[in-house]
């Protein structure tokens, strides 16, 4: 399970970095979103990958990590999801405004010249 999660996080990070290095606004936004998903999965996996264990204390069970899941990474991921959604919404609004002002989807607002023109 840990190997699959680590591999998936690596794929998300590499795809996110690749998209961040593109010159289009939508690609950059998508790359940041993929990176935020990767970070969320990394934080979540730091709290040990266990199934079927509650993150809250139960009566009759000893309050140890052997009987319960760690609730802190879950709370951090929930907070990060809300922050990432707000960040994505702001970036989409800024990208749409930049596109309407510069008539270009390029990050710097300048379309590169065609190779045939000099």
C-alpha beads as a LAMMPS data file, in Angstrom:
LAMMPS data file: protein, C-alpha beads

118 atoms
117 bonds

1 atom types
1 bond types

-500.0 500.0 xlo xhi
-500.0 500.0 ylo yhi
-500.0 500.0 zlo zhi

Masses

1 110.0

Atoms # bond

1 1 1 0.000 0.000 0.000
2 1 1 2.803 2.389 0.880
3 1 1 4.615 1.714 -2.395
4 1 1 1.468 2.384 -4.415
5 1 1 0.795 5.608 -2.505
6 1 1 4.395 6.797 -2.890
7 1 1 4.330 5.998 -6.609
8 1 1 1.048 7.845 -7.089
9 1 1 2.371 10.875 -5.190
10 1 1 5.471 10.835 -7.402
11 1 1 3.360 10.707 -10.557
12 1 1 1.227 13.623 -9.328
13 1 1 4.302 15.698 -8.469
14 1 1 5.998 15.022 -11.799
15 1 1 2.834 15.819 -13.771
16 1 1 2.293 18.959 -11.676
17 1 1 5.848 20.208 -12.219
18 1 1 5.611 19.478 -15.940
19 1 1 2.398 21.486 -16.197
20 1 1 3.858 24.326 -14.120
21 1 1 6.683 24.672 -16.632
22 1 1 4.251 25.120 -19.534
23 1 1 3.579 28.628 -20.826
24 1 1 -0.229 28.574 -20.709
25 1 1 -2.331 29.839 -17.804
26 1 1 -4.646 26.833 -17.670
27 1 1 -1.696 24.433 -17.588
28 1 1 -0.143 26.336 -14.676
29 1 1 -3.417 26.253 -12.730
30 1 1 -3.806 22.532 -13.405
31 1 1 -0.186 21.930 -12.334
32 1 1 -0.712 23.766 -9.050
33 1 1 -3.867 21.753 -8.443
34 1 1 -2.026 18.471 -9.045
35 1 1 0.750 19.570 -6.697
36 1 1 -1.780 20.407 -3.993
37 1 1 -3.337 16.942 -4.410
38 1 1 0.115 15.389 -4.063
39 1 1 0.844 17.364 -0.907
40 1 1 -2.529 16.378 0.562
41 1 1 -1.816 12.706 -0.091
42 1 1 1.666 13.081 1.392
43 1 1 0.290 14.649 4.579
44 1 1 -2.422 12.011 4.768
45 1 1 0.049 9.156 4.327
46 1 1 2.294 10.581 7.057
47 1 1 -0.410 9.672 9.563
48 1 1 0.064 5.946 8.811
49 1 1 -2.097 4.232 6.237
50 1 1 -4.576 2.187 8.242
51 1 1 -8.072 1.028 7.374
52 1 1 -10.967 0.480 9.705
53 1 1 -9.643 2.451 12.670
54 1 1 -11.464 5.481 13.981
55 1 1 -9.627 8.792 14.452
56 1 1 -11.512 9.386 17.722
57 1 1 -11.214 7.592 21.055
58 1 1 -13.659 4.800 21.822
59 1 1 -14.688 3.345 25.151
60 1 1 -13.051 0.037 25.931
61 1 1 -9.972 0.587 23.717
62 1 1 -6.627 1.818 24.929
63 1 1 -5.888 5.348 23.628
64 1 1 -2.845 4.354 21.571
65 1 1 -2.030 4.663 17.881
66 1 1 -2.273 0.885 17.599
67 1 1 -6.040 1.135 18.113
68 1 1 -6.769 4.485 16.493
69 1 1 -5.824 6.493 13.428
70 1 1 -3.985 9.779 13.863
71 1 1 -6.578 12.594 13.492
72 1 1 -4.091 15.426 12.958
73 1 1 -3.165 14.614 9.315
74 1 1 -6.851 14.202 8.505
75 1 1 -7.638 17.633 9.924
76 1 1 -4.697 19.182 8.078
77 1 1 -5.792 17.630 4.778
78 1 1 -9.368 18.866 5.208
79 1 1 -8.060 22.376 5.822
80 1 1 -5.686 22.127 2.864
81 1 1 -8.529 21.027 0.567
82 1 1 -10.506 24.166 1.410
83 1 1 -7.467 26.394 0.955
84 1 1 -6.553 24.728 -2.371
85 1 1 -10.107 25.166 -3.662
86 1 1 -10.062 28.873 -2.784
87 1 1 -6.613 29.292 -4.344
88 1 1 -7.764 27.566 -7.535
89 1 1 -10.846 29.774 -7.740
90 1 1 -8.743 32.939 -7.362
91 1 1 -6.233 31.732 -9.962
92 1 1 -9.000 30.955 -12.457
93 1 1 -10.480 34.440 -12.004
94 1 1 -7.055 36.067 -12.442
95 1 1 -6.323 33.923 -15.526
96 1 1 -9.678 34.779 -17.123
97 1 1 -9.110 38.476 -16.472
98 1 1 -5.577 38.295 -17.850
99 1 1 -6.868 36.506 -20.943
100 1 1 -9.483 39.153 -21.560
101 1 1 -7.011 41.998 -21.067
102 1 1 -4.075 40.650 -23.068
103 1 1 -6.021 38.538 -25.611
104 1 1 -3.550 35.748 -24.891
105 1 1 -3.515 32.639 -22.745
106 1 1 0.259 32.889 -22.394
107 1 1 1.547 33.346 -18.855
108 1 1 3.505 36.492 -19.674
109 1 1 0.759 37.797 -21.975
110 1 1 2.893 37.697 -25.117
111 1 1 2.349 35.022 -27.764
112 1 1 5.591 33.668 -29.224
113 1 1 6.138 34.358 -32.897
114 1 1 5.644 31.601 -35.381
115 1 1 8.890 30.003 -36.516
116 1 1 8.158 30.866 -40.129
117 1 1 7.978 34.609 -39.378
118 1 1 11.033 36.660 -38.551

Bonds

1 1 1 2
2 1 2 3
3 1 3 4
4 1 4 5
5 1 5 6
6 1 6 7
7 1 7 8
8 1 8 9
9 1 9 10
10 1 10 11
11 1 11 12
12 1 12 13
13 1 13 14
14 1 14 15
15 1 15 16
16 1 16 17
17 1 17 18
18 1 18 19
19 1 19 20
20 1 20 21
21 1 21 22
22 1 22 23
23 1 23 24
24 1 24 25
25 1 25 26
26 1 26 27
27 1 27 28
28 1 28 29
29 1 29 30
30 1 30 31
31 1 31 32
32 1 32 33
33 1 33 34
34 1 34 35
35 1 35 36
36 1 36 37
37 1 37 38
38 1 38 39
39 1 39 40
40 1 40 41
41 1 41 42
42 1 42 43
43 1 43 44
44 1 44 45
45 1 45 46
46 1 46 47
47 1 47 48
48 1 48 49
49 1 49 50
50 1 50 51
51 1 51 52
52 1 52 53
53 1 53 54
54 1 54 55
55 1 55 56
56 1 56 57
57 1 57 58
58 1 58 59
59 1 59 60
60 1 60 61
61 1 61 62
62 1 62 63
63 1 63 64
64 1 64 65
65 1 65 66
66 1 66 67
67 1 67 68
68 1 68 69
69 1 69 70
70 1 70 71
71 1 71 72
72 1 72 73
73 1 73 74
74 1 74 75
75 1 75 76
76 1 76 77
77 1 77 78
78 1 78 79
79 1 79 80
80 1 80 81
81 1 81 82
82 1 82 83
83 1 83 84
84 1 84 85
85 1 85 86
86 1 86 87
87 1 87 88
88 1 88 89
89 1 89 90
90 1 90 91
91 1 91 92
92 1 92 93
93 1 93 94
94 1 94 95
95 1 95 96
96 1 96 97
97 1 97 98
98 1 98 99
99 1 99 100
100 1 100 101
101 1 101 102
102 1 102 103
103 1 103 104
104 1 104 105
105 1 105 106
106 1 106 107
107 1 107 108
108 1 108 109
109 1 109 110
110 1 110 111
111 1 111 112
112 1 112 113
113 1 113 114
114 1 114 115
115 1 115 116
116 1 116 117
117 1 117 118
